[in-house]
Amino acid sequence: MNGAYLFESAKCMALTLQLMQGSPVQDPAVELNTDDHAVVNEYKAEAKYKQNLVYPKDAEGIIGRDSLLDFYEKLTLLRKDALINEMLAHGEFKLAAPEHAQVFAYERSLDGKRFLIVSNWSKESLDFDLNPDFLDGDLRVSVYPEILLSNKMMLRPYEAFAILIG
């Protein structure tokens, strides 16, 4: 890869992997015993340190929407969402497009709610048939800032997104 899709490929892989099945995510401070003040204080100090970090900025001197750090933070917050967290930890898994060699698409479902993750792991644009059920869904996160959901989609290189319905 020559770097043409560096941000997009990193975001695509992060989105796909962060939204895979896993154990429930909890706020680290909640998991601690109340007696363990040293660990709580260390957690708070680390959070304060992170707030004071100076992150790399773009050519205009600001952290733009292409910032990987911003995107990772968005994924972390999404993963901590109670509904999404429950679906990823305990929901049923189903491949959504097994016929595609370069598109990894899967659905998680739980209690009538469905969460679709679509990822084009290729530097080529690819045709993708989106299940009509998801056309009016809630787009929760996407690699590209602008996305048009349609039955027949042309996925851009390393495009990935997640949609919630139900």
C-alpha positions in Angstrom: 0.0 0.0 0.0 1.4 3.4 -0.9 -0.5 5.3 1.8 -3.3 6.5 -0.3 -5.9 4.9 2.0 -3.9 4.9 5.2 -6.6 6.5 7.4 -9.4 4.6 5.8 -7.8 1.2 6.1 -6.9 1.8 9.8 -10.5 3.0 10.5 -12.0 0.1 8.6 -10.0 -2.5 10.6 -10.6 -0.8 13.9 -14.4 -0.6 13.3 -14.6 -4.2 12.3 -12.5 -5.5 15.2 -13.9 -3.2 17.9 -17.5 -4.3 17.0 -16.7 -8.0 17.0 -18.2 -10.2 19.7 -16.5 -9.9 23.1 -17.1 -9.8 26.7 -19.2 -7.0 28.1 -17.3 -3.6 28.4 -17.6 -1.7 31.6 -16.1 1.5 32.9 -12.9 0.4 34.6 -13.7 2.6 37.7 -17.0 0.6 38.2 -15.2 -2.8 38.1 -12.9 -1.8 41.0 -13.5 -2.7 44.6 -14.3 0.4 46.7 -11.4 -0.6 49.0 -8.8 -0.3 46.2 -8.2 3.5 46.4 -4.8 3.2 44.9 -6.1 1.7 41.7 -9.0 4.2 41.5 -6.5 7.1 42.0 -4.2 5.7 39.3 -7.2 5.4 36.9 -8.2 9.0 37.6 -4.6 10.3 37.1 -4.4 8.5 33.8 -7.6 10.0 32.6 -6.4 13.5 33.6 -3.1 12.9 31.8 -5.0 11.9 28.7 -7.0 15.1 28.8 -3.8 17.2 28.7 -2.1 15.3 25.8 -1.4 17.3 22.7 -2.4 15.2 19.7 -1.0 15.5 16.2 -2.8 18.1 14.2 -3.5 18.3 10.5 -2.0 20.9 8.1 -4.4 23.6 9.3 -3.4 23.0 12.9 -6.6 21.3 14.1 -7.5 17.7 14.7 -9.8 17.0 11.7 -12.5 14.4 11.1 -9.8 12.2 9.7 -8.1 11.9 13.1 -7.7 8.3 14.0 -7.8 9.2 17.7 -11.2 10.9 17.3 -12.5 7.8 15.4 -11.1 5.4 18.1 -12.8 7.4 20.8 -16.1 7.3 18.9 -15.7 3.4 18.6 -15.0 3.2 22.3 -18.0 5.2 23.2 -20.2 3.1 20.9 -18.8 -0.1 22.4 -19.8 1.2 25.8 -23.3 1.9 24.8 -25.5 -0.4 26.9 -27.6 -1.8 24.0 -24.6 -2.2 21.6 -22.5 -3.7 24.4 -25.2 -6.3 25.2 -25.7 -7.2 21.5 -21.9 -7.7 21.0 -21.5 -9.7 24.1 -24.6 -11.9 23.9 -26.3 -11.4 20.5 -26.6 -14.0 17.8 -23.9 -13.8 15.1 -24.7 -14.2 11.4 -22.6 -13.5 8.3 -24.5 -11.0 6.1 -22.6 -11.4 2.8 -20.7 -14.7 2.7 -20.5 -14.5 -1.1 -18.2 -11.5 -0.9 -14.5 -12.4 -0.7 -13.4 -8.8 0.2 -16.4 -7.6 2.2 -16.7 -8.8 5.8 -20.3 -8.1 6.7 -22.0 -9.6 9.8 -25.1 -9.0 11.9 -25.6 -9.3 15.6 -29.2 -9.7 16.8 -30.7 -9.7 20.3 -34.3 -9.3 21.5 -35.6 -8.1 18.1 -32.8 -5.6 17.6 -30.2 -6.0 14.8 -26.8 -4.4 14.4 -25.1 -4.7 10.9 -21.4 -4.1 10.4 -20.2 -3.9 6.8 -16.4 -3.6 6.0 -14.8 -3.5 2.6 -11.3 -4.8 3.3 -10.1 -3.9 -0.2 -8.5 -0.9 -1.9 -11.0 -1.4 -4.7 -14.6 -0.1 -4.9 -17.0 -3.0 -4.7 -20.7 -3.5 -5.3 -22.7 -4.4 -2.2 -26.4 -5.3 -1.8 -27.6 -3.8 1.4 -30.5 -5.7 3.0 -33.6 -3.4 2.7 -34.3 -3.8 6.4 -31.3 -1.6 7.2 -32.1 1.3 4.8 -33.9 3.3 7.5 -31.7 2.2 10.3 -29.6 4.3 12.6 -26.1 4.7 11.1 -24.0 4.6 14.3 -20.5 5.0 12.9 -18.8 5.0 9.5 -15.3 5.4 8.1 -16.3 8.0 5.5 -18.1 11.1 6.9 -20.8 11.1 4.2 -22.6 7.9 3.3 -25.7 7.1 1.3 -27.4 3.9 2.2 -29.2 2.2 -0.7 -30.1 -1.3 -1.8 -27.3 -1.3 -4.4 -24.2 0.3 -2.9 -20.8 1.0 -4.2 -18.5 0.5 -1.3 -15.5 2.8 -1.5 -12.0 1.5 -0.6 -11.9 0.4 3.0 -15.4 1.7 3.6 -17.0 0.4 6.8 -20.1 1.3 8.7 -22.5 0.0 11.4 -26.3 0.3 11.4 -28.7 -0.4 14.2 -32.4 -1.3 13.7 -35.1 -2.3 16.0 
